Amino acid sequence: MISNKSKINNLFRHHTLYFVLCTLYFLLSTNVSFAQKKGKEKEIDNGKSKKTIVEEGKKYYLHKVDKKQTLFAIAKIYNLSVNDIVLENPDAIDGIKPGMVLKVPFEKPKPKETVKKTTEDKTKPKETTSKPSDVLAADTSQFILDTVEKGQTLYSFSKQYGISIEKIKTLNPEAVDGLRIGQVLRFPSDNKKPLVQTKEKPREKEKPATAKTEKAVVINEPANKTESKPIEAVKDTVKVPAYPSILKSEYNIAFFLPFHADEATAIDLDKLLKGDEELPNKTSLALSFYEGALIAIDSLEKQKLNAKIFVYDIDDKDSMNIEKILKKPELTKMDLMIGPLYGSSFVPFSKFAKEHNIAIVSPFIQVNKILFSNPYVCKVLPSTTLLVEQMAHFVVDTFSKQNIILVDNANTRESSFFNAFKSTANKRLLEKGLTTSDSVKQARGLGSVEAMLVENKTNVVVLPSNSQSYVTEFVRGLRSKHEKFKIVLFGLQNWSNFDNLDFEYLNDLSLHIASPNFVDYENAATQNVIKTYRNKYKTEPDMYAYQGFDISYYFISELLKQGTGFLKTISTDAFKGVETNYKFIQHPADSGFENNFVHILKYQDYKLVKAN
């Protein structure tokens, strides 16, 4: 049975507006902790936010993005570079939106050591300049950054830097499936000079891999030392976890969700019922997610699940709230942690999970940074790059003999998506025995695309861009050609959220997108979840409820079947859920797990249907 089950059922028995507030009041009186918010204060002074937080001893402004603000404009306000801001806010790489809250360094970061480039000695690594798309690379005081050029391979880099290919893959998980031109790689900076093999001094053979691998930890030199002195390094060990499995009679499961109960319960109930006020968006999201989770838990109870469910209200903007929860003694006894939902609060909890060998699930974060060197993290949403790569596989497998046109919108921030599609498609074409030059054309803008359209084939136009203004103009112009040419357009998942894209245009162009989410309402399992949700909460489930159900059902059922070491087999245990499927991959062995499953959806009869 579920501990406190009757309380939980009462908490969510009715999903009317009245009982939503009763729910939040109940949470305040149970084992869920809430931090009290201070009175409102002026948020902005001369463009700078007056709200600040301290994380790991470093002070930040909390800047709320205003309408029409750009990263460049925000950086100028705080006298910083765009890179300074993006480094602390990885999600900003894909663009910022009004209302988004950025962590802005209180002081300009001190410059890091870099490796100088010389033209005389070609054995030395090239110095690279960090671009916004490169900010997820590791600290350059500990690593050399090198950019992949045409003709370079993992083998050539291993020879250049004197390290094994496996070591390169360990430092660069994104390189496991191959290299892309323009991709930035990390190499240990303790190799002051790349090793060059000679007949007099052959390199020692690599030792067989063991359960422990070595990682160099660089100690920065004092300022009074010269550049020519080698950087001192010490050895540390990175343990690849064995994921020991223990089957328990009772499991502890924690949910970290942004209920913001103190705000929600302050809302005037009469105004809420009349529709004059609404619950905060994050509160509504958290409630839907948890309601879906409770349906999954009820279902698993029939399979003899016995668990204690702990629920915590996480304010991702309140570092004191996060610190307070992390100090709770019961957290060390958790067997599974689900959430927090957002990166700013997820990171400290993922570190805690690693320290205490607890599996932790990220429901909504897409960036792969959270997986690096943390084998206890499971990321449900595939990265945008992975979505693009899976889209490339589908395009080549379905349209290899048609007229494929890949569009470069000249946006350097999105060049990684262009390169990901190009390299993946070319590799797949070669596997099928086709030539890349004849099968994939590259176009720069709409005019170039129009010149490449043909009448005797299907024109497959791929635009890997999230720029709403560019995409809108491009789609409008391309649609004017659909009566003369047969066109199938491929775009990104975010296009579904663009308000100014005409559904008729998307339907005429048979828009295809790669997405991790799709609810098949004709599926019997989906219909059963909907029926249960309606009976229990007296309303319709939304996407967050489906996500809460799928995540909770899969990970808790794995815990029930395999015990605490279920991560050992997660890569082989596929799952077909209500709104997504799971197929987890892990590379390298000391990193986390990413869901590799992608739906290819297309607009047909003015609605999205599955294409794969």
C-alpha positions as CSV (number, residue, x, y, z in Angstrom):
1,M,0.0,0.0,0.0
2,I,1.0,3.7,-0.3
3,S,1.8,5.5,2.9
4,N,-0.6,8.4,3.6
5,K,-2.6,7.1,0.6
6,S,-5.9,8.3,2.0
7,K,-4.4,11.8,2.6
8,I,-3.1,11.9,-1.0
9,N,-6.4,10.8,-2.4
10,N,-8.3,13.4,-0.4
11,L,-5.7,16.0,-1.6
12,F,-6.6,15.4,-5.2
13,R,-10.1,13.9,-5.1
14,H,-11.8,16.8,-7.0
15,H,-10.1,19.1,-9.5
16,T,-12.4,22.1,-9.3
17,L,-10.9,25.5,-8.6
18,Y,-12.2,25.3,-5.0
19,F,-10.5,22.0,-4.3
20,V,-7.3,23.2,-6.0
21,L,-6.8,25.7,-3.1
22,C,-7.8,23.1,-0.6
23,T,-5.0,20.9,-2.1
24,L,-2.4,23.6,-1.6
25,Y,-3.5,24.2,2.0
26,F,-3.2,20.5,2.7
27,L,0.3,20.4,1.3
28,L,1.3,23.1,3.7
29,S,0.3,21.0,6.6
30,T,2.1,17.7,5.5
31,N,5.7,16.7,5.0
32,V,6.1,19.1,2.1
33,S,8.2,22.1,3.0
34,F,7.7,25.6,1.8
35,A,9.9,28.7,2.1
36,Q,8.2,31.9,3.1
37,K,8.6,34.7,0.6
38,K,9.7,38.2,1.5
39,G,7.5,41.2,0.8
40,K,7.5,42.5,-2.7
41,E,10.2,45.0,-3.6
42,K,11.2,47.0,-6.6
43,E,12.7,44.5,-9.0
44,I,14.6,46.7,-11.5
45,D,16.8,49.7,-11.0
46,N,18.3,51.4,-14.1
47,G,17.8,48.2,-16.0
48,K,19.5,46.1,-13.4
49,S,17.4,43.7,-11.3
50,K,17.4,44.3,-7.5
51,K,16.7,40.6,-6.9
52,T,19.8,38.5,-6.2
53,I,20.7,35.0,-5.1
54,V,23.9,33.3,-3.9
55,E,24.8,29.9,-5.3
56,E,28.0,28.0,-4.3
57,G,29.4,31.2,-2.9
58,K,28.8,33.1,-6.1
59,K,26.3,36.1,-6.3
60,Y,23.9,36.5,-9.2
61,Y,21.3,39.0,-10.3
62,L,17.9,37.5,-11.2
63,H,17.0,39.3,-14.4
64,K,13.5,38.9,-15.8
65,V,13.6,39.3,-19.6
66,D,11.4,42.1,-20.8
67,K,9.7,42.4,-24.2
68,K,12.0,42.8,-27.1
69,Q,15.1,42.4,-24.9
70,T,18.0,40.5,-26.5
71,L,21.0,38.8,-24.8
72,F,23.2,41.5,-26.2
73,A,21.1,44.3,-24.6
74,I,21.0,42.5,-21.3
75,A,24.7,41.9,-21.3
76,K,25.2,45.6,-22.0
77,I,23.1,46.6,-19.0
78,Y,25.4,44.6,-16.7
79,N,28.6,45.4,-18.5
80,L,29.1,41.7,-19.4
81,S,29.6,39.7,-22.6
82,V,26.9,37.5,-24.0
83,N,29.0,34.5,-23.2
84,D,29.2,35.5,-19.5
85,I,25.4,35.2,-19.4
86,V,24.9,32.1,-21.5
87,L,27.5,30.2,-19.5
88,E,25.3,30.5,-16.5
89,N,22.0,30.0,-18.5
90,P,22.6,27.1,-21.0
91,D,18.9,27.2,-22.0
92,A,19.4,30.7,-23.4
93,I,21.5,29.2,-26.2
94,D,18.2,28.4,-28.0
95,G,16.9,32.0,-27.5
96,I,15.2,34.0,-24.7
97,K,11.6,34.9,-24.2
98,P,9.8,37.6,-22.2
99,G,9.3,36.5,-18.6
100,M,12.3,34.2,-18.7
101,V,14.5,34.7,-15.6
102,L,18.3,34.7,-16.2
103,K,21.1,34.3,-13.6
104,V,23.4,37.2,-14.3
105,P,26.9,37.2,-12.6
106,F,27.2,40.0,-10.0
107,E,30.7,40.6,-11.1
108,K,32.4,40.1,-14.5
109,P,34.0,36.6,-14.5
110,K,37.8,36.7,-14.4
111,P,39.5,35.6,-17.6
112,K,40.6,31.9,-17.7
113,E,43.9,30.6,-18.9
114,T,44.0,29.7,-22.5
115,V,46.5,27.9,-24.7
116,K,48.3,30.1,-27.2
117,K,48.5,29.1,-30.8
118,T,51.7,29.2,-32.8
119,T,52.1,28.9,-36.5
120,E,55.6,27.6,-36.4
121,D,55.0,24.4,-34.5
122,K,52.1,22.6,-36.1
123,T,52.1,19.9,-33.5
124,K,50.6,22.3,-31.0
125,P,46.9,22.5,-30.6
126,K,45.0,25.3,-32.1
127,E,43.5,28.0,-29.9
128,T,39.8,28.4,-30.3
129,T,37.5,31.3,-29.5
130,S,34.4,30.3,-27.6
131,K,31.1,31.1,-29.3
132,P,27.7,31.2,-27.7
133,S,27.1,27.7,-28.9
134,D,30.3,26.5,-27.3
135,V,29.6,27.7,-23.8
136,L,28.7,24.2,-22.5
137,A,32.4,23.2,-23.0
138,A,34.4,22.8,-19.8
139,D,36.5,25.4,-18.1
140,T,39.5,26.3,-20.4
141,S,41.8,26.4,-17.3
142,Q,41.3,22.6,-17.2
143,F,40.9,21.8,-20.9
144,I,42.1,22.8,-24.3
145,L,39.3,23.5,-26.7
146,D,39.8,22.5,-30.4
147,T,37.5,22.9,-33.3
148,V,36.9,20.0,-35.7
149,E,38.0,20.8,-39.3
150,K,37.4,18.9,-42.5
151,G,39.3,15.6,-42.6
152,Q,39.9,15.3,-38.9
153,T,38.9,12.1,-37.1
154,L,38.9,10.8,-33.5
155,Y,42.0,8.8,-34.5
156,S,43.9,11.9,-35.7
157,F,43.0,13.8,-32.6
158,S,44.1,10.9,-30.4
159,K,47.5,11.0,-32.1
160,Q,47.7,14.8,-32.0
161,Y,47.0,15.0,-28.2
162,G,48.5,11.7,-27.2
163,I,45.4,10.3,-25.5
164,S,43.2,7.3,-26.3
165,I,40.0,7.6,-28.4
166,E,38.0,6.3,-25.4
167,K,39.4,9.2,-23.3
168,I,38.3,11.7,-26.0
169,K,34.8,10.2,-25.9
170,T,34.7,10.3,-22.1
171,L,35.5,14.1,-22.2
172,N,33.2,14.7,-25.2
173,P,30.0,12.5,-24.9
174,E,28.6,14.2,-28.0
175,A,31.5,12.7,-30.1
176,V,30.5,9.1,-29.5
177,D,28.4,8.9,-32.7
178,G,31.0,10.7,-34.8
179,L,32.5,14.2,-35.4
180,R,30.9,17.2,-37.1
181,I,32.8,20.0,-38.8
182,G,32.8,23.0,-36.4
183,Q,32.2,20.9,-33.4
184,V,34.3,21.9,-30.3
185,L,36.1,19.2,-28.4
186,R,37.8,19.2,-25.0
187,F,41.3,17.8,-24.3
188,P,43.2,17.7,-21.0
189,S,45.3,20.8,-20.6
190,D,47.9,18.9,-18.6
191,N,49.3,17.8,-22.0
192,K,51.1,21.2,-22.5
193,K,52.2,19.9,-25.9
194,P,50.5,17.2,-27.9
195,L,52.5,14.0,-27.8
196,V,54.2,13.0,-31.1
197,Q,55.3,9.4,-31.5
198,T,58.9,8.8,-32.4
199,K,61.0,5.7,-33.0
200,E,63.2,6.5,-30.1
201,K,60.4,6.9,-27.6
202,P,57.3,4.8,-28.5
203,R,54.2,5.5,-26.4
204,E,53.2,2.9,-23.9
205,K,50.2,0.8,-24.8
206,E,46.9,1.9,-23.3
207,K,46.0,-0.2,-20.2
208,P,42.8,-2.2,-20.4
209,A,39.7,-0.4,-19.1
210,T,38.8,-1.2,-15.5
211,A,36.0,-0.2,-13.2
212,K,38.0,2.9,-12.3
213,T,39.3,5.4,-14.8
214,E,41.6,8.3,-14.1
215,K,40.8,12.0,-14.5
216,A,43.3,14.8,-14.3
217,V,42.5,17.6,-11.9
218,V,44.4,20.8,-12.9
219,I,45.7,23.1,-10.2
220,N,46.0,26.7,-11.4
221,E,49.4,28.2,-11.2
222,P,50.1,31.2,-9.0
223,A,50.1,34.5,-10.9
224,N,53.9,35.1,-10.4
225,K,54.8,32.0,-12.3
226,T,55.8,32.1,-16.0
227,E,53.8,30.8,-18.8
228,S,56.5,28.3,-19.8
229,K,56.3,26.4,-16.5
230,P,54.2,23.3,-16.9
231,I,50.8,23.2,-15.1
232,E,51.0,20.9,-12.1
233,A,48.4,18.1,-12.1
234,V,47.3,15.6,-9.6
235,K,45.4,12.4,-10.2
236,D,41.8,11.7,-9.0
237,T,39.6,8.7,-9.8
238,V,36.2,8.7,-11.4
239,K,34.2,5.6,-10.3
240,V,31.9,4.0,-12.8
241,P,29.0,2.9,-10.5
242,A,28.1,-0.7,-10.2
243,Y,24.5,0.3,-9.4
244,P,24.2,-2.3,-6.6
245,S,20.6,-3.5,-6.5
246,I,18.6,-4.0,-3.3
247,L,15.0,-5.2,-3.3
248,K,13.2,-3.5,-0.5
249,S,9.9,-4.1,1.2
250,E,9.3,-0.3,1.1
251,Y,10.7,2.4,-1.1
252,N,11.1,6.1,-0.6
253,I,10.2,8.3,-3.6
254,A,10.6,12.1,-3.7
255,F,8.8,14.6,-6.0
256,F,10.2,18.2,-6.3
257,L,7.6,20.4,-8.0
258,P,7.0,24.1,-8.2
259,F,3.6,24.4,-6.5
260,H,4.3,27.9,-5.3
261,A,1.6,27.2,-2.7
262,D,2.2,30.5,-0.8
263,E,1.2,32.5,-3.9
264,A,-1.7,30.2,-4.9
265,T,-3.3,30.1,-1.5
266,A,-3.2,33.9,-1.3
267,I,-5.6,34.2,-4.3
268,D,-9.1,35.3,-3.6
269,L,-11.3,32.2,-3.9
270,D,-14.4,34.1,-5.1
271,K,-12.4,35.8,-7.9
272,L,-10.8,32.5,-8.8
273,L,-14.2,30.8,-9.2
274,K,-15.5,33.7,-11.3
275,G,-12.5,33.6,-13.6
276,D,-11.2,37.0,-12.5
277,E,-8.0,35.5,-11.3
278,E,-6.0,32.4,-12.3
279,L,-3.5,30.1,-10.5
280,P,0.2,30.8,-11.3
281,N,1.3,28.8,-14.4
282,K,3.8,26.8,-12.5
283,T,1.3,25.9,-9.8
284,S,-1.1,24.6,-12.5
285,L,1.7,22.7,-14.2
286,A,2.9,21.1,-11.0
287,L,-0.7,20.0,-10.0
288,S,-1.3,18.4,-13.4
289,F,2.0,16.6,-13.3
290,Y,1.5,15.3,-9.8
291,E,-2.1,14.2,-10.5
292,G,-0.8,12.1,-13.4
293,A,1.9,10.7,-11.1
294,L,-0.7,9.7,-8.6
295,I,-2.7,7.8,-11.2
296,A,0.5,5.8,-12.0
297,I,1.2,5.2,-8.4
298,D,-2.4,3.9,-7.8
299,S,-1.9,1.6,-10.8
300,L,1.4,0.3,-9.5
301,E,-0.1,-0.3,-6.0
302,K,-2.1,-3.2,-7.7
303,Q,1.3,-4.6,-8.6
304,K,2.2,-4.7,-4.8
305,L,4.1,-1.4,-4.7
306,N,4.8,-0.3,-1.2
307,A,6.3,3.2,-1.0
308,K,6.4,6.4,1.0
309,I,5.8,9.4,-1.2
310,F,7.5,12.7,-0.3
311,V,6.4,15.9,-2.0
312,Y,8.5,19.1,-1.9
313,D,7.5,22.6,-3.2
314,I,10.6,23.9,-5.0
315,D,11.0,27.6,-5.8
316,D,13.8,27.5,-8.5
317,K,14.4,31.2,-7.8
318,D,14.9,30.8,-4.1
319,S,18.3,29.4,-3.2
320,M,17.5,29.4,0.5
321,N,14.5,27.2,-0.2
322,I,16.6,24.8,-2.1
323,E,19.3,24.7,0.5
324,K,16.8,24.1,3.3
325,I,15.3,21.1,1.5
326,L,18.7,19.6,0.7
327,K,19.4,19.6,4.4
328,K,16.4,17.5,5.3
329,P,17.7,14.2,6.8
330,E,15.1,12.0,5.0
331,L,16.5,12.9,1.6
332,T,19.6,10.6,2.0
333,K,17.2,7.7,2.3
334,M,15.5,8.2,-1.0
335,D,15.5,5.5,-3.7
336,L,14.2,7.7,-6.5
337,M,14.0,11.4,-7.0
338,I,11.7,13.0,-9.7
339,G,12.4,16.6,-10.5
340,P,13.0,19.5,-10.0
341,L,11.6,20.5,-13.4
342,Y,14.1,23.4,-14.2
343,G,17.9,23.6,-14.6
344,S,18.6,26.2,-11.9
345,S,17.1,24.0,-9.2
346,F,17.8,20.6,-10.7
347,V,21.6,21.0,-10.7
348,P,22.1,21.1,-6.9
349,F,19.7,18.2,-6.4
350,S,21.5,16.1,-9.1
351,K,24.8,16.7,-7.3
352,F,23.1,15.5,-4.1
353,A,21.8,12.4,-5.9
354,K,25.2,11.6,-7.2
355,E,26.8,11.9,-3.7
356,H,24.2,9.5,-2.2
357,N,23.8,7.1,-5.2
358,I,20.2,8.0,-5.9
359,A,18.6,7.8,-9.3
360,I,17.2,11.2,-10.3
361,V,14.9,12.0,-13.2
362,S,14.8,15.3,-15.2
363,P,11.3,15.7,-16.7
364,F,11.7,18.9,-18.8
365,I,15.4,19.8,-19.3
366,Q,16.8,19.3,-22.8
367,V,20.4,20.3,-22.6
368,N,22.9,17.5,-22.1
369,K,25.1,19.4,-19.6
370,I,23.2,17.9,-16.7
371,L,24.4,14.4,-17.8
372,F,28.1,15.1,-17.8
373,S,30.0,13.0,-15.1
374,N,26.7,12.1,-13.3
375,P,25.7,8.5,-14.0
376,Y,22.6,8.9,-11.7
377,V,20.8,11.4,-14.0
378,C,18.1,10.3,-16.4
379,K,17.0,13.0,-18.9
380,V,13.6,12.3,-20.4
381,L,13.6,14.9,-23.1
382,P,16.1,14.4,-26.0
383,S,18.3,17.4,-26.8
384,T,17.4,19.5,-29.9
385,T,20.6,18.2,-31.6
386,L,19.4,14.6,-31.1
387,L,16.0,15.5,-32.5
388,V,17.6,16.9,-35.6
389,E,19.8,13.8,-36.0
390,Q,16.8,11.5,-35.7
391,M,15.0,13.7,-38.2
392,A,17.9,13.3,-40.6
393,H,17.6,9.5,-40.3
394,F,13.9,9.7,-41.2
395,V,14.5,12.0,-44.2
396,V,17.2,9.8,-45.7
397,D,15.3,6.6,-45.1
398,T,12.1,7.9,-46.5
399,F,13.2,10.4,-49.2
400,S,16.7,9.3,-50.3
401,K,15.8,9.3,-54.0
402,Q,14.0,12.7,-53.8
403,N,15.2,16.3,-54.0
404,I,16.5,17.0,-50.4
405,I,17.4,20.6,-49.7
406,L,19.0,21.6,-46.4
407,V,18.6,25.3,-45.6
408,D,21.3,27.4,-43.8
409,N,19.7,30.5,-42.4
410,A,23.1,32.1,-41.6
411,N,22.4,32.1,-37.9
412,T,25.7,31.1,-36.2
413,R,23.8,30.3,-33.0
414,E,21.9,27.6,-34.9
415,S,24.8,26.3,-37.0
416,S,25.1,23.3,-34.7
417,F,21.6,22.1,-35.8
418,F,22.5,22.6,-39.5
419,N,25.8,20.7,-39.1
420,A,24.1,17.9,-37.1
421,F,21.6,17.3,-39.8
422,K,24.2,17.5,-42.6
423,S,26.7,15.1,-41.0
424,T,24.0,12.6,-39.9
425,A,22.3,12.6,-43.3
426,N,25.6,12.2,-45.2
427,K,26.6,9.3,-43.0
428,R,23.3,7.6,-43.5
429,L,23.4,8.2,-47.2
430,L,26.9,6.5,-47.4
431,E,25.5,3.6,-45.4
432,K,22.8,3.2,-48.1
433,G,25.4,3.3,-50.9
434,L,24.4,6.8,-52.1
435,T,26.6,9.8,-52.8
436,T,26.1,12.8,-50.5
437,S,26.7,15.4,-53.3
438,D,23.9,14.0,-55.4
439,S,21.4,13.5,-52.6
440,V,21.5,16.5,-50.3
441,K,21.7,20.1,-51.6
442,Q,22.6,23.1,-49.4
443,A,20.7,26.4,-49.8
444,R,21.3,29.8,-48.3
445,G,17.8,31.3,-47.8
446,L,14.5,31.1,-49.6
447,G,15.7,32.4,-52.9
448,S,18.3,29.7,-53.2
449,V,15.7,27.1,-52.3
450,E,13.3,28.3,-55.0
451,A,16.0,27.9,-57.6
452,M,16.6,24.3,-56.6
453,L,12.9,23.1,-56.7
454,V,12.1,20.5,-59.3
455,E,8.8,19.3,-60.8
456,N,9.6,15.6,-61.3
457,K,10.4,14.8,-57.6
458,T,9.2,15.5,-54.1
459,N,11.1,18.6,-52.8
460,V,12.1,17.8,-49.2
461,V,13.0,21.2,-47.6
462,V,14.7,21.0,-44.2
463,L,14.9,24.2,-42.1
464,P,16.6,23.5,-38.7
465,S,15.8,26.9,-37.2
466,N,14.0,28.2,-34.1
467,S,14.0,31.8,-35.2
468,Q,10.3,32.6,-35.2
469,S,10.5,35.7,-37.5
470,Y,12.8,33.9,-40.0
471,V,10.7,30.7,-40.0
472,T,7.4,32.7,-40.5
473,E,8.7,34.6,-43.5
474,F,10.3,31.4,-45.0
475,V,7.1,29.4,-44.7
476,R,5.0,32.1,-46.2
477,G,7.2,32.4,-49.2
478,L,7.7,28.6,-49.7
479,R,3.9,28.0,-49.5
480,S,3.4,30.2,-52.6
481,K,5.2,27.5,-54.6
482,H,3.2,24.5,-53.4
483,E,0.8,24.5,-56.3
484,K,3.5,24.1,-58.8
485,F,5.9,21.9,-56.8
486,K,5.3,19.0,-54.5
487,I,6.9,20.2,-51.2
488,V,7.4,18.4,-47.9
489,L,8.8,20.8,-45.2
490,F,10.8,19.6,-42.1
491,G,11.2,21.9,-39.1
492,L,11.8,21.9,-35.4
493,Q,9.6,21.0,-32.5
494,N,9.2,24.6,-31.3
495,W,7.3,25.6,-34.5
496,S,4.2,24.2,-32.9
497,N,4.3,27.0,-30.4
498,F,4.7,29.8,-33.0
499,D,1.4,31.8,-32.9
500,N,1.9,33.5,-36.2
501,L,2.3,30.4,-38.3
502,D,-0.8,29.7,-40.4
503,F,-2.1,26.1,-40.0
504,E,-3.2,26.2,-43.6
505,Y,0.3,26.9,-44.7
506,L,1.7,24.1,-42.6
507,N,-0.9,21.7,-43.9
508,D,-0.2,22.6,-47.5
509,L,3.5,22.1,-47.0
510,S,3.0,18.8,-45.1
511,L,5.2,20.1,-42.3
512,H,7.1,17.3,-40.4
513,I,8.7,17.9,-37.0
514,A,10.7,15.7,-34.7
515,S,9.1,15.6,-31.2
516,P,9.5,13.5,-28.0
517,N,5.8,14.0,-27.3
518,F,2.7,12.6,-29.0
519,V,-0.6,11.5,-27.4
520,D,-2.4,8.8,-29.4
521,Y,-6.0,9.2,-28.3
522,E,-7.1,6.1,-30.1
523,N,-4.7,3.9,-28.0
524,A,-6.5,1.8,-25.4
525,A,-4.0,2.5,-22.7
526,T,-4.4,6.3,-23.3
527,Q,-8.1,6.0,-23.2
528,N,-7.9,4.2,-19.9
529,V,-5.7,6.9,-18.3
530,I,-8.1,9.6,-19.6
531,K,-11.1,7.7,-18.1
532,T,-9.3,7.3,-14.7
533,Y,-8.3,11.0,-14.7
534,R,-11.8,12.2,-15.4
535,N,-13.3,10.1,-12.7
536,K,-10.7,11.2,-10.1
537,Y,-10.3,14.9,-10.9
538,K,-13.5,15.8,-12.7
539,T,-11.6,17.4,-15.6
540,E,-9.5,16.6,-18.7
541,P,-5.8,15.7,-18.5
542,D,-3.3,17.9,-20.2
543,M,0.2,17.2,-21.5
544,Y,1.8,17.7,-18.1
545,A,-0.6,15.1,-16.6
546,Y,0.4,12.6,-19.3
547,Q,4.1,13.3,-18.6
548,G,3.6,12.9,-14.9
549,F,2.0,9.5,-15.5
550,D,4.6,8.2,-18.0
551,I,7.6,9.3,-15.9
552,S,6.2,8.0,-12.6
553,Y,4.9,4.7,-14.0
554,Y,8.1,3.8,-15.9
555,F,10.7,4.7,-13.2
556,I,8.7,3.5,-10.2
557,S,7.9,0.2,-12.0
558,E,11.6,-0.2,-12.8
559,L,12.4,0.4,-9.1
560,L,9.7,-2.2,-8.2
561,K,11.0,-4.8,-10.6
562,Q,14.8,-4.3,-10.4
563,G,15.3,-2.7,-7.0
564,T,17.6,0.2,-6.3
565,G,20.1,-0.7,-9.0
566,F,17.5,-0.4,-11.9
567,L,19.8,2.0,-13.7
568,K,22.0,-1.0,-14.6
569,T,19.4,-2.3,-17.0
570,I,17.6,0.9,-18.0
571,S,19.4,1.0,-21.4
572,T,17.8,-2.4,-22.4
573,D,14.3,-1.8,-20.9
574,A,12.3,0.1,-23.5
575,F,8.9,1.6,-22.6
576,K,5.8,2.7,-24.6
577,G,4.0,5.3,-22.7
578,V,0.9,7.5,-23.1
579,E,2.7,10.6,-24.5
580,T,6.2,9.4,-25.2
581,N,8.4,6.3,-25.4
582,Y,11.6,5.6,-23.6
583,K,14.8,4.2,-25.1
584,F,17.7,5.4,-22.9
585,I,21.3,5.6,-24.0
586,Q,24.4,6.2,-21.9
587,H,27.8,7.4,-23.2
588,P,30.3,7.4,-21.7
589,A,29.9,5.0,-18.7
590,D,30.3,7.7,-16.1
591,S,27.6,10.0,-17.6
592,G,23.9,10.1,-17.3
593,F,21.1,8.6,-19.5
594,E,19.3,10.4,-22.3
595,N,16.1,9.3,-23.9
596,N,16.8,8.5,-27.5
597,F,13.3,8.0,-28.8
598,V,11.8,10.5,-31.1
599,H,8.4,10.8,-32.8
600,I,8.3,12.1,-36.4
601,L,5.0,14.0,-36.7
602,K,3.4,15.6,-39.7
603,Y,0.5,18.0,-40.4
604,Q,-2.3,16.1,-42.2
605,D,-5.9,17.3,-42.5
606,Y,-5.0,20.2,-40.2
607,K,-3.8,18.1,-37.3
608,L,-0.5,16.4,-36.3
609,V,-0.3,12.7,-36.9
610,K,2.5,10.2,-36.6
611,A,4.7,9.7,-39.7
612,N,7.1,7.0,-38.3
